[in-house]
Amino acid sequence: MFCIEGVLNKPFQCLHSKRSYGRYPYTKPLQFLIQTSALYTVLVTHSRAIKAGTIVDTYTANNILGGYVKCRDVTCAHSLFNEISQRDTVTWNSMITGYVNGGSFDTAWELLRTMRGDGFSFDQYTFGSILKGIACEGRLDLGQQVHSVIVKMGYEKNVFSGSALLDMYAKCNRIGDAYAVFGCMPERNFVSWNAIIGGFAQVVDRRTAFWLLDRMEREGLRPDDATFTPLLTLLDDPEFYKLTMQIHAKVVKHGRASDTASCNATITAYSNCGSIEDSQRVFDSADGSRDLVTWNSMLAAYVVHDYGAPAIELFRKMHALGIEQDMYTYTSVISASFCKEHENQGRSLHGLVIKKGLEKAIPVSNSLIAMYIKYDGKSMEEALYQFDLMEFKDRVSWNTILTGFSQNGLSEDALKIFEQMRSMQLEIDCYAFSAVLQSCSDLATLQLGQQVHGLVFKCGFESNDFVASSLIFMYSKCGVIEDARMSFEATPKDSSITWNSVMFGYAQHGHGKVAIDLFFKMQEEGVKPDHITFVAVLTACSHIGLVEQGFHFLKSMEADYGIPPRMEHYACGVDLFGRAGCLTEAKALVESMPFEPNAMVWKTLLGACRMHGDIELASQAARLLLVLEPEDHCTYVLLSNLYGRLGKWDERATVKKVMRERGVRKVPGWSWIEVKNSVHAFNAEDRSHPQCEEIYQILEELMVEIRMLGYVANVDCIMHGIDYMEGDWDL
């Protein structure tokens, strides 16, 4: 007989532990207390039934069995199930439901087969439970078998079985079959409508999903939170902002504003549509009905919109209110600490993650790696240390560290990581290909880039916008603009990403007119330009001296295209005037900016002053730069070169002295050459290469020949030949 004595105290033994609830999977203490209280009631009822001898009654036993199942205590449920001698269909259904809800689908399926083998008939509840498990597991093959049994037994028109069946097909990505089941149902309830709407939302068929909502309302059914939630997930672009407002109005109209699921989805929808203010208003109005997902949704919205300070403040508020935070909370707040000014906050969060025991959660570790990478590339060692600590690494982990090496100029390390990923048989996705192609671009390793291109083609990523863009950039950087254009022509060309890359390529190669022609062709093709497009166009105008046209583009950005100029656009404008020698106009543009110019703008102006010998304006720009970035060697080098060019040797010596006093050292420039599939790297006076003696001997012979020919280096020509935005200067 089922033993009850040892079980009665189990739930309350768990109450003394704050972090572990035994086998009861509830993360909220209040919910856990409610469930354990309910379980205690079932246990008491069970013991009384045993004492009174009524446990032998199938109806009584089924009620107690159902109680165990609702409390998710499958162990006790199965023990009682084994003791029931006169089982009926309800008994089997309860046990199957228990295993499905507990995530043990294989056991539930075996029970179903045993039930049928023992001669018990299936009913609508049997089909509903097992189809729910099939949907969660994505076992379409088993779902089709159950469908055939449903038809054979005449349950295809039953609303309960039909709803479960169409939900199974929808979750198995067979939306056509789901709609066919829906169309054959003579009667539909909320579950049916919500399942079919959710199915079309899952495959991102907005038109059909919202058409079904209209039909549902026309048939007199009032939508609930299960209807609105999947629809709101479809509203993920600023073009859907008005539609989001309409759905939000329906949520309020139908009295669902306080439903937590609808509220959470509305916060995310407004955020995705570009309105963080509306997200905030929905969050504020939900005071009293918020759950952890509500807080996490608002936190994620702040992160998406780069509102680092409000995100951190919200996290502090959660902490102060005693709200239990999960790994998604920490993933978001760590992402809010990516910028340099929040570096101390990020390190504190890392300590809190360790204290909470979340350091082994893969999403949290991935966020920590990304955070350290973003700290101006100065914390790559900490990022790599965190990466090495991870016991299990997913694809995001590898892609993050690979991208970190690539973005921080550690291209050789990036190539080694990529090689390691391939040797481990990891799936290479578009992000990994983009990062490794970026590294090939930085090293100008054309042959290696071509090999990666072959791998891209083999893996079927050649039409991916980000990979295609990286291919275009790689070929452009390696000097093969024709192959860059071929890569561009092979893409669908329905996104601004690839257009921007090919325009940049032509601009950097001095083919500014081709880049501008592509800009107009892009609009003819119906592709909307973005802020990066205008950086490419302004760069093209700058490189070929189209000052008036370039300035017209800058002025028309917001008026004609709805894109407010950013810092980088003003920097391009300063470059545009600076290259043409219009320093007065460049200075006026800086002074007219609607925000404080950053170091990039002042560096551009300083470079223009150096090129055209304006010592007064150069000194003004340099003073501001030395305040903004006192440790950056570029400002000292630019100013020193300008003083040297004008023969102001005392001032040049002063700049060198200040550099020494502040401990600022010029970062040496590197050159790469690829010979027979091997990359050779060099910098000034480098003697680390194994063939350095032979190399310097050849260099000396070349210098002798040059002197014999009477060639004398033209320093001014060298100065003018340096691109002050990208060059490598020598003191």
Sequence and secondary structure as in RCSB ss.txt:
>XXXX:A:sequence
MFCIEGVLNKPFQCLHSKRSYGRYPYTKPLQFLIQTSALYTVLVTHSRAIKAGTIVDTYTANNILGGYVKCRDVT
CAHSLFNEISQRDTVTWNSMITGYVNGGSFDTAWELLRTMRGDGFSFDQYTFGSILKGIACEGRLDLGQQVHSVI
VKMGYEKNVFSGSALLDMYAKCNRIGDAYAVFGCMPERNFVSWNAIIGGFAQVVDRRTAFWLLDRMEREGLRPDD
ATFTPLLTLLDDPEFYKLTMQIHAKVVKHGRASDTASCNATITAYSNCGSIEDSQRVFDSADGSRDLVTWNSMLA
AYVVHDYGAPAIELFRKMHALGIEQDMYTYTSVISASFCKEHENQGRSLHGLVIKKGLEKAIPVSNSLIAMYIKY
DGKSMEEALYQFDLMEFKDRVSWNTILTGFSQNGLSEDALKIFEQMRSMQLEIDCYAFSAVLQSCSDLATLQLGQ
QVHGLVFKCGFESNDFVASSLIFMYSKCGVIEDARMSFEATPKDSSITWNSVMFGYAQHGHGKVAIDLFFKMQEE
GVKPDHITFVAVLTACSHIGLVEQGFHFLKSMEADYGIPPRMEHYACGVDLFGRAGCLTEAKALVESMPFEPNAM
VWKTLLGACRMHGDIELASQAARLLLVLEPEDHCTYVLLSNLYGRLGKWDERATVKKVMRERGVRKVPGWSWIEV
KNSVHAFNAEDRSHPQCEEIYQILEELMVEIRMLGYVANVDCIMHGIDYMEGDWDL
>XXXX:A:secstr
    TTTTTHHHHHTT SS  TT    SHHHHHHHHHHHHHHHHHHHHHHHHTGGGSHHHHHHHHHHHHHTT HH
HHHHHHHH SS  HHHHHHHHHHHHHTT HHHHHHHHHHHHHTT    HHHHHHHHHHHHHHT HHHHHHHHHHH
HHHT TT HHHHHHHHHHHHHTT HHHHHHHHHH SS  HHHHHHHHHHHHHTT HHHHHHHHHHHHHTT    H
HHHHHHHHT  SGGGHHHHHHHHHHHHHTT TT HHHHHHHHHHHHHTT HHHHHHHHHHTTTS  HHHHHHHHH
HHHHTT HHHHHHHHHHHHHTT    HHHHHHHHHTT SGGGHHHHHHHHHHHHHHT TT HHHHHHHHHHHHHT
TTTTHHHHHHHHHH SS  HHHHHHHHHHHHHTT HHHHHHHHHHHHHTT    HHHHHHHHHHHHHHT HHHHH
HHHHHHHHHT TT HHHHHHHHHHHHHTT HHHHHHHHHTS   SHHHHHHHHHHHHHTT HHHHHHHHHHHHHT
T    HHHHHHHHHHHHHHT HHHHHHHHHHHHHHHS    HHHHHHHHHHHHHTT HHHHHHHHHT SS   HH
HHHHHHHHHHHHT HHHHHHHHHHHHHH TT HHHHHHHHHHHHHTT HHHHHHHHHHHHHHT      EEEEEE
TTEEEEEETT   STTHHHHHHHHHHHHHHHHHTT    HHHHHHHS TTT     
